[in-house]
Amino acid sequence: KPETEMMDKTNDTEMVENTETEMVEKPETEMVEKPETEMVEKSGTEVVDKPETEMMEKSGTEMVENTEIQMVEKPGTEMVENTEIQIVEKPGTEMVENAETEMVENKESDITVKIQHKIVEKRLAVFNLNEAEVNKRKKFEELIKRPYFHTKPLEKTQLKNWLDYLDFEISLGDMSRILVLFERCLIACCLYEDFWLKFAKFVEDYYTTEYTESVYSRACQIHLQHKPNIHLAWAAYKEKQGDFDGAKFILSTFNSRSTGHVFVKLREIGLEMRQGNLQSADALLSQSVAEAKDNDCRSFFVWRHANLVAKRLNDFDRGISILKEGIENDRGNEKLYYQLLDLELARTPVSEEKVDEVFSMVEKSDSLSEDTKRLFQNRKVQFLEEFSSDIYKISTVYQEYLKKQKKSNGLKRSASTSDDSSVNKKPKNDNTDMSSQWSSYHQQWGGYNYTHQGFPYHQWPTTYQYQYTQQQQQQQY
């Protein structure tokens, strides 16, 4: 049948053209444009598999005929239909959709890149600022060797570094950083009173009363129960706020917990006096005198007690009796004698007889030194010049004072002469200026208020080998 059709046609070229157009124009476009999977499923079994198997079995003419038949009758129509469907319906829409998605993806990628650049710029500014702040504090952070708590004491370099670091942060004025650094510092330095005082002073100036109270409470009730200064600061803060009962409680609690702190006891007594409770202050001082464990502490409270009774309660007789009782218990304490003399001179009018009794007590005391007695003798001369009307008594006391003064000066010079004898002497032919030698001697021994006749020149050091006339000596003195 194919041969008859080919013979009937007048021109062989038509067959070739039709066949070629079908084979080349349509199937090849389909084969190129269509996916390989589709070509294999629809046309491949008939166009490719079948002719190839027939090419192995039949002759060349049969292969041509079968190929032409298959391509004209069966595959041709299917290939044309399939090709048209694929080109018009499917590939066109995919290309448009792919182009649109690519454009959208490109726009989104550009927006993403811009957003990334903006984020990086902002983060970079924060990073640079953070790096600058870190570099400012780097030298302090590197010196912190123990940021944790330990019972062993810190080294002085560590303590100094913490103090310098705190001062640096306070100078910058960033409150949040200052608080964080204080809290870090008090982990390692919680047993050091100075850091708590610094922290309390800072929060007292810049923060609320509640926060300040919490700082004092942590320090006094947890870490520093036996440290006096932080308790004194807390009591003073309470008193500033008008909470007198709270201040009393803090001081009394500390005194009951840790005895022997004189200044804390005086602050408690002063608090009563500032409130006008002089009788309570009197009772506290009497209690302190009775509870004192040594003579120095007892004599100190005796002096303060007598001063309160005489000058605040205006009971000089009782104050003087308190002092005399204290002198009986501590005869060698010259401060009690000075206070006794001060109270006698504070009377109105001044009693010369009672003041003389005080000077007599000093002269008869075996526990006081000669220097102390000489000072009281000088004070007695001044007192008589001011209050006494008996010139004979004044002259007698003054002559006694001069004798004691000369005796004391002679003893000092003799001791200095023996000390100078052990020093290498200068040769006699030394041409050193004599005025400079005398100046050094005068600086060494100081000036003395006495007459030319009473000065013991024979006790000069043998180093000074020269003679002074009476006029030169008077000029020097």
C-alpha positions in Angstrom: 0.0 0.0 0.0 2.7 2.6 0.7 4.4 1.6 -2.6 1.2 2.2 -4.6 0.7 5.5 -3.0 4.2 6.6 -3.7 3.9 5.4 -7.4 0.6 7.3 -7.8 2.1 10.6 -6.7 3.5 12.6 -9.5 6.4 14.1 -7.7 8.6 12.3 -5.2 9.7 15.6 -3.7 6.2 16.1 -2.2 6.6 13.0 -0.1 9.9 14.1 1.0 8.7 17.5 1.8 5.7 16.3 3.7 7.7 13.7 5.5 10.5 16.1 6.3 8.2 18.8 7.4 6.4 16.5 9.7 9.6 14.9 10.9 11.7 18.0 11.2 9.5 20.9 11.8 7.1 19.4 14.3 8.6 16.4 15.9 12.0 17.8 16.2 10.6 20.9 17.9 8.8 18.7 20.2 11.8 16.6 20.8 13.9 19.7 21.6 11.4 21.7 23.5 9.5 18.9 25.3 11.0 17.3 28.2 12.8 14.0 27.7 10.4 12.2 30.0 7.4 13.1 27.9 9.0 12.2 24.6 9.9 8.8 26.0 6.5 8.1 27.3 4.4 9.1 24.2 6.5 9.0 21.0 9.6 7.2 22.0 8.2 3.7 22.0 6.8 4.0 18.5 9.3 6.3 16.9 12.5 5.1 18.4 12.1 1.6 19.8 10.1 0.2 17.0 12.2 1.4 14.0 15.4 0.3 15.8 14.2 -3.2 16.3 13.0 -3.4 12.8 16.4 -2.1 11.5 18.1 -5.1 13.1 15.8 -7.6 11.4 14.7 -6.3 8.1 16.4 -4.9 5.1 17.0 -1.3 4.4 13.9 -0.8 2.2 11.6 -2.2 4.8 13.1 0.0 7.4 12.4 3.0 5.3 8.9 2.0 4.6 8.1 1.1 8.2 9.6 4.3 9.4 7.6 6.4 6.9 4.4 4.5 7.7 4.9 5.0 11.4 5.8 8.6 11.1 3.0 9.5 8.7 0.1 7.4 10.0 0.6 7.1 13.8 3.2 9.2 15.2 2.7 12.2 13.0 -0.7 13.1 14.2 0.1 12.4 17.8 3.3 14.3 17.6 1.6 17.3 16.0 -1.2 17.3 18.5 1.1 16.8 21.4 3.5 19.4 20.1 0.8 21.9 19.7 -0.6 21.3 23.1 2.8 21.5 24.7 3.9 24.6 23.0 0.7 26.6 23.4 -0.7 25.5 26.7 2.1 24.3 28.9 5.6 25.8 28.2 4.3 29.3 27.7 2.7 29.7 31.1 5.8 28.2 32.8 8.1 30.7 31.1 5.9 33.6 32.2 5.6 32.3 35.7 9.3 31.6 36.0 10.2 35.1 34.8 7.8 36.7 37.3 9.1 34.6 40.1 12.7 35.5 39.2 11.9 39.2 39.2 10.2 38.9 42.6 13.1 36.9 44.0 15.6 39.5 42.7 13.6 42.3 44.3 13.4 40.4 47.6 17.1 39.7 47.6 17.9 43.4 47.0 15.6 44.4 50.0 17.2 41.7 52.1 20.7 42.9 51.3 19.7 46.5 52.2 18.2 45.4 55.5 21.3 43.4 56.3 23.5 46.5 55.6 21.3 48.6 57.9 21.4 46.1 60.7 25.2 45.8 60.3 25.6 49.6 60.5 23.6 49.8 63.7 25.3 46.8 65.3 28.7 48.2 64.2 28.1 51.5 66.0 27.1 49.6 69.1 30.1 47.4 68.8 32.5 50.4 68.5 31.0 52.1 71.5 31.2 48.9 73.5 34.8 48.4 72.5 35.7 51.9 73.5 34.1 51.4 76.9 35.9 48.1 77.4 39.2 49.7 76.6 38.7 52.3 79.3 38.2 49.7 81.9 40.6 47.1 80.7 43.5 48.2 83.0 41.2 47.8 86.1 39.8 44.5 85.0 43.2 43.0 84.3 44.3 43.7 87.9 41.3 41.9 89.5 42.8 38.6 90.6 40.1 37.4 93.0 36.6 38.4 92.0 35.1 35.8 94.4 34.7 35.7 98.2 37.4 34.2 100.4 38.2 34.4 104.0 41.8 35.2 103.3 42.6 39.0 103.3 43.1 40.7 99.9 46.4 42.2 99.0 46.8 46.0 99.2 47.2 46.2 95.4 43.8 44.5 95.0 42.1 46.8 97.5 43.7 49.9 95.9 42.6 48.7 92.4 39.0 48.3 93.6 39.0 51.8 95.1 40.5 53.3 92.0 38.0 51.4 89.8 35.0 52.7 91.9 36.3 56.3 91.8 36.7 56.0 88.0 33.1 54.8 87.5 31.7 57.5 89.9 33.6 60.2 88.0 31.8 59.0 84.8 28.4 59.3 86.4 26.7 56.2 84.9 24.5 55.1 87.8 23.7 51.6 86.6 27.4 50.8 86.0 28.3 52.2 89.4 25.8 50.0 91.2 26.9 46.9 89.3 30.5 47.6 90.1 29.8 48.2 93.8 28.0 44.8 93.9 30.8 43.1 92.2 33.3 44.7 94.5 31.4 43.7 97.6 31.5 40.1 96.7 35.3 40.0 97.2 35.5 42.8 99.7 32.4 42.2 101.8 34.5 42.1 105.0 36.1 45.5 104.5 34.4 48.3 106.2 35.7 51.1 103.9 33.9 49.7 100.9 30.6 49.5 102.7 31.0 53.0 103.9 31.7 54.2 100.4 28.7 52.4 99.0 26.4 53.7 101.8 27.6 57.2 101.3 27.0 57.0 97.5 23.4 55.6 97.7 22.6 58.0 100.5 23.4 60.9 98.2 21.7 59.6 95.0 19.0 57.0 96.0 16.0 56.5 98.1 15.8 55.9 101.8 14.7 52.3 101.4 17.6 51.4 99.2 20.0 53.1 101.6 18.5 51.3 104.6 18.9 48.0 102.7 22.7 48.7 102.2 23.2 49.6 105.9 21.2 46.6 107.0 23.2 44.2 104.8 26.5 45.6 106.1 25.6 45.7 109.8 23.4 42.7 110.3 25.2 40.2 108.0 28.8 41.0 107.1 30.1 43.6 109.7 28.4 42.9 113.0 31.5 43.9 115.0 32.7 46.9 113.1 32.0 50.2 114.8 32.3 52.8 112.0 29.6 51.4 109.8 27.2 51.2 112.8 28.1 54.8 113.7 27.3 55.8 110.1 24.0 54.0 110.2 23.0 55.6 113.5 23.9 59.0 112.2 21.8 58.4 109.1 18.8 57.4 111.2 19.3 60.5 113.3 19.3 62.7 110.2 16.0 61.1 109.2 14.5 61.9 112.6 14.4 58.3 113.7 16.0 58.7 117.2 14.7 55.4 118.5 16.2 53.6 115.6 19.5 55.2 116.2 19.4 54.3 119.9 18.6 50.7 119.0 21.5 50.4 116.6 24.1 51.9 119.1 22.8 49.9 122.1 22.7 46.7 120.1 26.3 47.2 119.0 27.4 48.0 122.6 25.8 44.9 123.9 27.3 42.8 121.2 30.9 44.3 121.2 32.1 45.9 124.4 35.1 48.2 124.7 34.3 50.6 121.9 34.5 54.0 123.6 33.5 56.1 120.7 30.3 54.2 120.1 29.4 54.6 123.8 30.1 58.3 123.5 27.8 58.6 120.4 25.0 56.9 122.4 25.6 59.4 125.2 25.8 62.3 122.8 22.5 61.2 121.2 20.8 61.5 124.6 22.3 64.9 125.2 21.2 66.2 121.8 17.6 65.2 122.7 17.9 67.0 126.0 18.0 63.8 128.2 20.8 64.9 130.4 19.8 62.6 133.2 19.9 59.6 130.8 23.4 60.7 129.7 24.5 61.0 133.3 23.3 57.5 134.0 25.1 56.1 130.9 28.3 57.8 131.9 28.1 56.3 135.4 27.5 52.9 133.9 30.5 53.3 131.5 32.8 54.2 134.5 31.6 51.1 136.4 32.0 48.8 133.3 35.4 50.0 132.3 38.0 47.3 132.2 41.3 49.3 132.5 42.4 52.6 134.1 42.8 54.5 130.9 39.2 53.8 129.8 37.9 54.5 133.2 39.8 57.8 133.6 38.5 58.9 130.2 34.8 58.3 131.2 35.5 59.9 134.6 36.7 63.1 132.8 33.7 63.1 130.5 31.3 62.4 133.4 32.7 65.2 135.6 32.6 67.6 132.6 28.9 66.8 132.0 27.9 67.2 135.6 29.8 70.4 136.2 29.2 72.3 132.9 25.8 70.9 131.7 24.1 70.2 135.0 25.9 73.1 136.8 26.9 70.9 139.8 30.6 71.8 140.2 31.0 70.2 143.6 29.7 66.8 142.4 31.9 67.1 139.2 35.0 67.8 141.3 34.2 64.9 143.7 33.9 62.6 140.6 37.4 63.8 139.4 39.0 63.3 142.8 37.6 59.8 143.1 39.0 59.1 139.6 42.4 60.4 140.7 42.4 58.1 143.7 42.0 55.2 141.3 44.6 56.5 138.7 47.1 58.7 140.4 49.5 58.9 137.5 47.0 60.3 135.0 47.9 63.9 134.5 44.8 64.6 132.4 42.6 64.2 135.5 44.6 66.9 137.3 44.3 69.2 134.3 40.5 68.7 134.3 40.3 69.2 138.0 42.2 72.5 137.6 40.0 73.5 134.7 36.8 72.9 136.8 38.1 74.9 139.7 39.0 77.8 137.4 35.5 77.6 135.8 33.8 78.4 139.0 32.2 81.8 139.5 33.8 83.4 141.5 37.2 81.6 141.3 38.4 80.3 144.7 42.1 80.8 145.2 42.3 78.4 148.1 40.7 75.5 146.1 43.0 76.2 143.2 46.0 76.1 145.5 44.7 72.7 146.8 44.9 71.3 143.2 48.5 72.6 142.8 49.4 71.1 146.2 48.0 67.7 145.1 50.3 67.9 142.1 53.4 68.8 144.1 52.8 66.0 146.6 52.0 63.3 144.0 54.7 60.6 143.7 53.2 59.3 140.5 53.6 62.4 138.3 56.9 63.2 136.5 59.1 66.2 137.2 58.2 67.7 133.8 54.5 67.5 134.6 55.1 69.2 138.0 57.1 71.9 136.3 54.3 72.6 133.9 51.8 72.9 136.7 54.3 75.2 138.5 54.4 77.5 135.5 50.6 77.4 135.4 50.5 78.3 139.1 52.7 81.4 138.4 50.3 82.5 135.7 47.3 82.0 138.0 48.8 84.0 140.8 49.7 86.8 138.4 46.0 87.0 137.3 44.1 86.3 140.6 46.4 86.8 143.6 46.8 90.0 145.5 49.8 88.9 147.6 53.1 90.0 145.8 55.2 88.0 148.4 53.4 84.8 147.5 53.8 85.5 143.8 57.6 86.2 144.2 58.1 83.1 146.3 56.4 80.9 143.7 58.3 82.5 140.9 61.7 81.9 142.5 60.8 78.3 143.1 59.8 77.9 139.5 63.1 79.5 138.3 65.2 77.1 140.5 63.3 74.1 139.0 63.8 75.4 135.5 67.5 76.0 136.0 68.0 72.5 137.5 66.1 70.9 134.6 68.2 72.9 132.0 71.4 71.9 133.8 70.5 68.2 133.7 69.7 68.4 130.0 72.9 70.1 129.1 75.0 67.7 131.1 73.4 64.8 129.3 74.0 66.4 126.0 77.7 67.0 126.9 78.2 63.4 127.5 76.6 62.5 124.2 78.8 65.0 122.3 82.0 63.6 123.8 81.4 60.4 121.9 81.3 62.2 118.6 84.5 62.8 116.7 85.8 66.3 117.4 86.9 68.7 114.7 90.6 69.7 114.5 91.6 72.9 116.3 92.8 74.5 113.0 89.3 74.2 111.5 88.4 77.5 109.9 84.6 77.0 110.1 82.7 80.2 110.8 82.0 80.5 114.5 78.6 82.1 113.9 77.4 79.0 112.1 78.6 76.8 115.0 76.7 78.9 117.5 73.6 78.8 115.3 73.7 75.1 115.2 74.1 74.9 118.9 71.2 77.2 119.5 69.0 75.2 117.1 70.0 72.0 118.9 69.2 73.2 122.5 66.5 75.8 121.7 66.0 79.2 123.4 65.9 79.6 127.2 64.4 82.4 129.2 66.9 83.2 131.9 69.4 85.9 132.8 73.1 86.0 131.9 74.1 85.5 135.5 72.2 82.3 135.9 73.4 80.5 132.7 76.0 77.8 133.4 78.5 78.6 130.6 81.1 76.1 132.0 78.8 73.3 130.8 79.1 74.2 127.2 80.4 71.4 124.9 84.1 71.4 124.5 83.7 71.4 120.8 83.3 75.2 120.8 86.8 76.5 121.5 86.1 80.3 121.6 85.4 83.1 124.0 82.4 85.4 123.9 82.2 88.7 125.5 79.3 89.6 127.7 77.8 91.9 125.0 78.0 89.2 122.3 76.3 86.7 124.7 73.5 89.1 125.4 73.0 89.8 121.7 72.7 86.1 121.0 70.1 85.6 123.8 
